[in-house]
């Protein structure tokens, strides 16, 4: 037996109103059916909200040359030097025997 929309809404734990939640669910189902969705990409309000969400999430659009994979580049350089020197030391000890 399939659950009613009201039961699904209550179980979803969403903060949306029922009307907003139902519209979102209908849009999801329409996308599965292959029906074309209205594009919000050109809407000015959508662009503003999207930019605000990215800013609140900490998304940075500018490129910083201070990090490598999110780690300070000086930490990466010092770590690399330590690893290479340890490998060279081990190779030297092994070669010396």
N, CA and C atoms as a LAMMPS dump frame, in Angstrom:
ITEM: TIMESTEP
0
ITEM: NUMBER OF ATOMS
291
ITEM: BOX BOUNDS ff ff ff
-5.0000000000000000e+02 5.0000000000000000e+02
-5.0000000000000000e+02 5.0000000000000000e+02
-5.0000000000000000e+02 5.0000000000000000e+02
ITEM: ATOMS id mol type element x y z
1 1 1 N 0.848 -1.179 0
2 1 2 C 0 0 0
3 1 3 C 0.888 1.234 0
4 2 1 N 0.611 2.093 -0.914
5 2 2 C 1.428 3.3 -1.059
6 2 3 C 0.984 4.361 -0.068
7 3 1 N 1.945 5.129 0.414
8 3 2 C 1.655 6.181 1.384
9 3 3 C 1.026 7.379 0.683
10 4 1 N 0.223 8.106 1.437
11 4 2 C -0.386 9.307 0.887
12 4 3 C 0.646 10.425 0.846
13 5 1 N 0.343 11.48 0.092
14 5 2 C 1.251 12.628 0.011
15 5 3 C 1.426 13.269 1.379
16 6 1 N 0.371 13.298 2.155
17 6 2 C 0.432 13.904 3.481
18 6 3 C 1.395 13.117 4.384
19 7 1 N 1.339 11.791 4.317
20 7 2 C 2.248 10.964 5.118
21 7 3 C 3.693 11.148 4.669
22 8 1 N 3.907 11.21 3.358
23 8 2 C 5.254 11.429 2.839
24 8 3 C 5.801 12.78 3.297
25 9 1 N 4.929 13.791 3.288
26 9 2 C 5.339 15.13 3.725
27 9 3 C 5.752 15.112 5.187
28 10 1 N 4.968 14.471 6.022
29 10 2 C 5.28 14.417 7.454
30 10 3 C 6.568 13.657 7.72
31 11 1 N 6.813 12.598 6.97
32 11 2 C 8.018 11.796 7.16
33 11 3 C 9.267 12.445 6.586
34 12 1 N 9.089 13.394 5.666
35 12 2 C 10.253 14.015 5.032
36 12 3 C 11.018 14.91 6.003
37 13 1 N 10.322 15.477 6.993
38 13 2 C 10.985 16.337 7.97
39 13 3 C 11.462 17.644 7.378
40 14 1 N 10.862 18.087 6.322
41 14 2 C 11.276 19.303 5.643
42 14 3 C 10.788 20.542 6.382
43 15 1 N 11.439 21.655 6.131
44 15 2 C 11.009 22.922 6.715
45 15 3 C 10.119 23.697 5.756
46 16 1 N 9.899 23.147 4.567
47 16 2 C 9.037 23.793 3.586
48 16 3 C 7.576 23.642 3.985
49 17 1 N 6.745 24.522 3.444
50 17 2 C 5.315 24.341 3.621
51 17 3 C 4.876 23.177 2.729
52 18 1 N 3.681 22.668 3.011
53 18 2 C 3.194 21.536 2.22
54 18 3 C 3.106 21.899 0.75
55 19 1 N 2.614 23.103 0.474
56 19 2 C 2.436 23.536 -0.904
57 19 3 C 3.785 23.605 -1.633
58 20 1 N 4.8 24.181 -0.99
59 20 2 C 6.129 24.277 -1.6
60 20 3 C 6.742 22.889 -1.776
61 21 1 N 6.588 22.043 -0.757
62 21 2 C 7.141 20.695 -0.815
63 21 3 C 6.497 19.9 -1.948
64 22 1 N 5.181 20.021 -2.063
65 22 2 C 4.45 19.283 -3.1
66 22 3 C 4.863 19.746 -4.486
67 23 1 N 5.073 21.061 -4.652
68 23 2 C 5.514 21.581 -5.946
69 23 3 C 6.899 21.032 -6.276
70 24 1 N 7.783 20.978 -5.283
71 24 2 C 9.122 20.44 -5.507
72 24 3 C 9.056 18.969 -5.9
73 25 1 N 8.207 18.199 -5.211
74 25 2 C 8.063 16.788 -5.537
75 25 3 C 7.482 16.596 -6.937
76 26 1 N 6.504 17.419 -7.314
77 26 2 C 5.935 17.331 -8.653
78 26 3 C 6.984 17.662 -9.706
79 27 1 N 7.83 18.66 -9.43
80 27 2 C 8.899 19.011 -10.362
81 27 3 C 9.888 17.864 -10.507
82 28 1 N 10.18 17.183 -9.398
83 28 2 C 11.082 16.027 -9.465
84 28 3 C 10.479 14.943 -10.353
85 29 1 N 9.201 14.667 -10.144
86 29 2 C 8.546 13.619 -10.928
87 29 3 C 8.485 14.01 -12.406
88 30 1 N 8.291 15.286 -12.687
89 30 2 C 8.257 15.738 -14.074
90 30 3 C 9.619 15.547 -14.723
91 31 1 N 10.676 15.76 -13.951
92 31 2 C 12.01 15.584 -14.526
93 31 3 C 12.282 14.117 -14.82
94 32 1 N 11.711 13.188 -14.032
95 32 2 C 11.881 11.764 -14.295
96 32 3 C 11.092 11.333 -15.524
97 33 1 N 9.97 12.008 -15.77
98 33 2 C 9.134 11.657 -16.912
99 33 3 C 9.69 12.203 -18.217
100 34 1 N 10.696 13.042 -18.143
101 34 2 C 11.283 13.618 -19.346
102 34 3 C 10.591 14.879 -19.792
103 35 1 N 9.657 15.369 -19.022
104 35 2 C 8.978 16.61 -19.378
105 35 3 C 9.937 17.77 -19.179
106 36 1 N 9.947 18.707 -20.09
107 36 2 C 10.883 19.829 -19.945
108 36 3 C 10.505 20.705 -18.748
109 37 1 N 11.492 21.06 -17.971
110 37 2 C 11.284 21.948 -16.838
111 37 3 C 11.563 23.376 -17.258
112 38 1 N 10.907 24.305 -16.606
113 38 2 C 11.144 25.708 -16.899
114 38 3 C 12.532 26.071 -16.403
115 39 1 N 13.309 26.675 -17.252
116 39 2 C 14.674 27.027 -16.881
117 39 3 C 14.667 28.304 -16.055
118 40 1 N 15.27 28.222 -14.874
119 40 2 C 15.378 29.388 -14.009
120 40 3 C 16.735 30.061 -14.139
121 41 1 N 17.58 29.529 -14.996
122 41 2 C 18.936 30.043 -15.13
123 41 3 C 18.954 31.514 -15.535
124 42 1 N 17.964 31.963 -16.283
125 42 2 C 17.957 33.341 -16.773
126 42 3 C 17.213 34.291 -15.842
127 43 1 N 16.587 33.782 -14.812
128 43 2 C 15.838 34.61 -13.878
129 43 3 C 16.807 35.375 -12.973
130 44 1 N 16.627 36.695 -12.858
131 44 2 C 17.539 37.523 -12.06
132 44 3 C 17.47 37.163 -10.585
133 45 1 N 16.275 36.873 -10.078
134 45 2 C 16.126 36.494 -8.676
135 45 3 C 16.845 35.18 -8.408
136 46 1 N 16.759 34.24 -9.341
137 46 2 C 17.451 32.96 -9.199
138 46 3 C 18.953 33.178 -9.123
139 47 1 N 19.475 34.042 -9.986
140 47 2 C 20.915 34.311 -9.999
141 47 3 C 21.374 34.893 -8.669
142 48 1 N 20.577 35.807 -8.097
143 48 2 C 20.934 36.442 -6.829
144 48 3 C 20.913 35.413 -5.7
145 49 1 N 19.87 34.608 -5.643
146 49 2 C 19.757 33.594 -4.596
147 49 3 C 20.878 32.57 -4.732
148 50 1 N 21.178 32.178 -5.945
149 50 2 C 22.255 31.212 -6.181
150 50 3 C 23.593 31.775 -5.716
151 51 1 N 23.873 33.025 -6.02
152 51 2 C 25.124 33.658 -5.586
153 51 3 C 25.185 33.759 -4.061
154 52 1 N 24.047 34.078 -3.432
155 52 2 C 24.005 34.168 -1.969
156 52 3 C 24.269 32.807 -1.327
157 53 1 N 23.698 31.752 -1.883
158 53 2 C 23.902 30.412 -1.341
159 53 3 C 25.368 30.012 -1.457
160 54 1 N 25.972 30.307 -2.596
161 54 2 C 27.387 29.977 -2.772
162 54 3 C 28.258 30.764 -1.799
163 55 1 N 27.919 32.033 -1.584
164 55 2 C 28.706 32.86 -0.658
165 55 3 C 28.56 32.346 0.774
166 56 1 N 27.357 31.976 1.17
167 56 2 C 27.137 31.462 2.524
168 56 3 C 27.832 30.122 2.721
169 57 1 N 27.952 29.338 1.67
170 57 2 C 28.6 28.037 1.766
171 57 3 C 30.112 28.122 1.753
172 58 1 N 30.651 29.304 1.512
173 58 2 C 32.099 29.476 1.511
174 58 3 C 32.737 29.206 0.165
175 59 1 N 31.956 29.163 -0.904
176 59 2 C 32.495 28.929 -2.239
177 59 3 C 33.257 30.164 -2.689
178 60 1 N 34.492 29.965 -3.092
179 60 2 C 35.319 31.09 -3.521
180 60 3 C 35.491 31.037 -5.031
181 61 1 N 35.288 32.167 -5.675
182 61 2 C 35.427 32.223 -7.122
183 61 3 C 36.814 32.695 -7.535
184 62 1 N 37.53 33.363 -6.64
185 62 2 C 38.869 33.821 -6.993
186 62 3 C 39.884 32.705 -6.74
187 63 1 N 40.926 32.687 -7.561
188 63 2 C 41.943 31.645 -7.458
189 63 3 C 43.087 32.166 -6.609
190 64 1 N 43.458 31.373 -5.621
191 64 2 C 44.549 31.735 -4.732
192 64 3 C 45.732 30.824 -5.019
193 65 1 N 46.912 31.396 -5.168
194 65 2 C 48.107 30.598 -5.411
195 65 3 C 48.819 30.263 -4.108
196 66 1 N 48.107 30.341 -2.994
197 66 2 C 48.716 30.088 -1.7
198 66 3 C 48.546 28.653 -1.229
199 67 1 N 47.744 27.861 -1.934
200 67 2 C 47.487 26.497 -1.487
201 67 3 C 47.671 25.507 -2.634
202 68 1 N 47.958 24.267 -2.26
203 68 2 C 48.012 23.15 -3.189
204 68 3 C 47.076 22.095 -2.613
205 69 1 N 46.004 21.779 -3.324
206 69 2 C 44.967 20.856 -2.849
207 69 3 C 44.428 21.279 -1.493
208 70 1 N 44.332 22.58 -1.254
209 70 2 C 43.777 23.097 -0.019
210 70 3 C 44.756 23.16 1.134
211 71 1 N 46.013 22.815 0.9
212 71 2 C 47.029 22.852 1.949
213 71 3 C 48 23.975 1.606
214 72 1 N 48.413 24.711 2.611
215 72 2 C 49.356 25.807 2.408
216 72 3 C 50.569 25.287 1.642
217 73 1 N 50.995 26.027 0.607
218 73 2 C 52.056 25.512 -0.258
219 73 3 C 53.385 25.354 0.477
220 74 1 N 53.633 26.16 1.499
221 74 2 C 54.876 26.03 2.244
222 74 3 C 54.898 24.741 3.074
223 75 1 N 53.757 24.346 3.571
224 75 2 C 53.653 23.082 4.308
225 75 3 C 53.914 21.916 3.364
226 76 1 N 53.387 21.999 2.151
227 76 2 C 53.598 20.939 1.159
228 76 3 C 55.076 20.869 0.779
229 77 1 N 55.723 22.018 0.583
230 77 2 C 57.144 22.038 0.206
231 77 3 C 58.003 21.458 1.319
232 78 1 N 57.779 21.883 2.562
233 78 2 C 58.566 21.376 3.689
234 78 3 C 58.333 19.881 3.863
235 79 1 N 57.094 19.435 3.747
236 79 2 C 56.792 18.008 3.849
237 79 3 C 57.462 17.212 2.743
238 80 1 N 57.449 17.74 1.539
239 80 2 C 58.11 17.072 0.417
240 80 3 C 59.606 16.963 0.621
241 81 1 N 60.229 18.037 1.127
242 81 2 C 61.669 18.013 1.396
243 81 3 C 61.982 16.97 2.465
244 82 1 N 61.167 16.901 3.509
245 82 2 C 61.394 15.909 4.558
246 82 3 C 61.27 14.478 4.031
247 83 1 N 60.266 14.237 3.228
248 83 2 C 60.059 12.899 2.672
249 83 3 C 61.2 12.527 1.727
250 84 1 N 61.61 13.459 0.871
251 84 2 C 62.709 13.179 -0.051
252 84 3 C 64.021 12.954 0.698
253 85 1 N 64.266 13.752 1.741
254 85 2 C 65.501 13.568 2.499
255 85 3 C 65.484 12.239 3.251
256 86 1 N 64.344 11.837 3.767
257 86 2 C 64.246 10.539 4.444
258 86 3 C 64.465 9.406 3.451
259 87 1 N 63.906 9.516 2.264
260 87 2 C 64.095 8.486 1.238
261 87 3 C 65.556 8.429 0.804
262 88 1 N 66.191 9.587 0.657
263 88 2 C 67.601 9.63 0.284
264 88 3 C 68.465 9.005 1.384
265 89 1 N 68.13 9.261 2.64
266 89 2 C 68.885 8.697 3.768
267 89 3 C 68.768 7.172 3.781
268 90 1 N 67.557 6.682 3.575
269 90 2 C 67.348 5.23 3.552
270 90 3 C 68.1 4.61 2.371
271 91 1 N 68.058 5.245 1.202
272 91 2 C 68.771 4.74 0.048
273 91 3 C 70.286 4.763 0.29
274 92 1 N 70.779 5.8 0.924
275 92 2 C 72.211 5.91 1.232
276 92 3 C 72.635 4.801 2.172
277 93 1 N 71.862 4.555 3.224
278 93 2 C 72.18 3.497 4.186
279 93 3 C 72.164 2.131 3.511
280 94 1 N 71.207 1.916 2.639
281 94 2 C 71.107 0.634 1.961
282 94 3 C 72.259 0.467 0.966
283 95 1 N 72.644 1.536 0.303
284 95 2 C 73.725 1.481 -0.691
285 95 3 C 75.075 1.278 0.001
286 96 1 N 75.218 1.861 1.198
287 96 2 C 76.476 1.791 1.929
288 96 3 C 76.788 0.368 2.386
289 97 1 N 75.783 -0.442 2.658
290 97 2 C 75.985 -1.822 3.149
291 97 3 C 76.552 -2.701 2.109
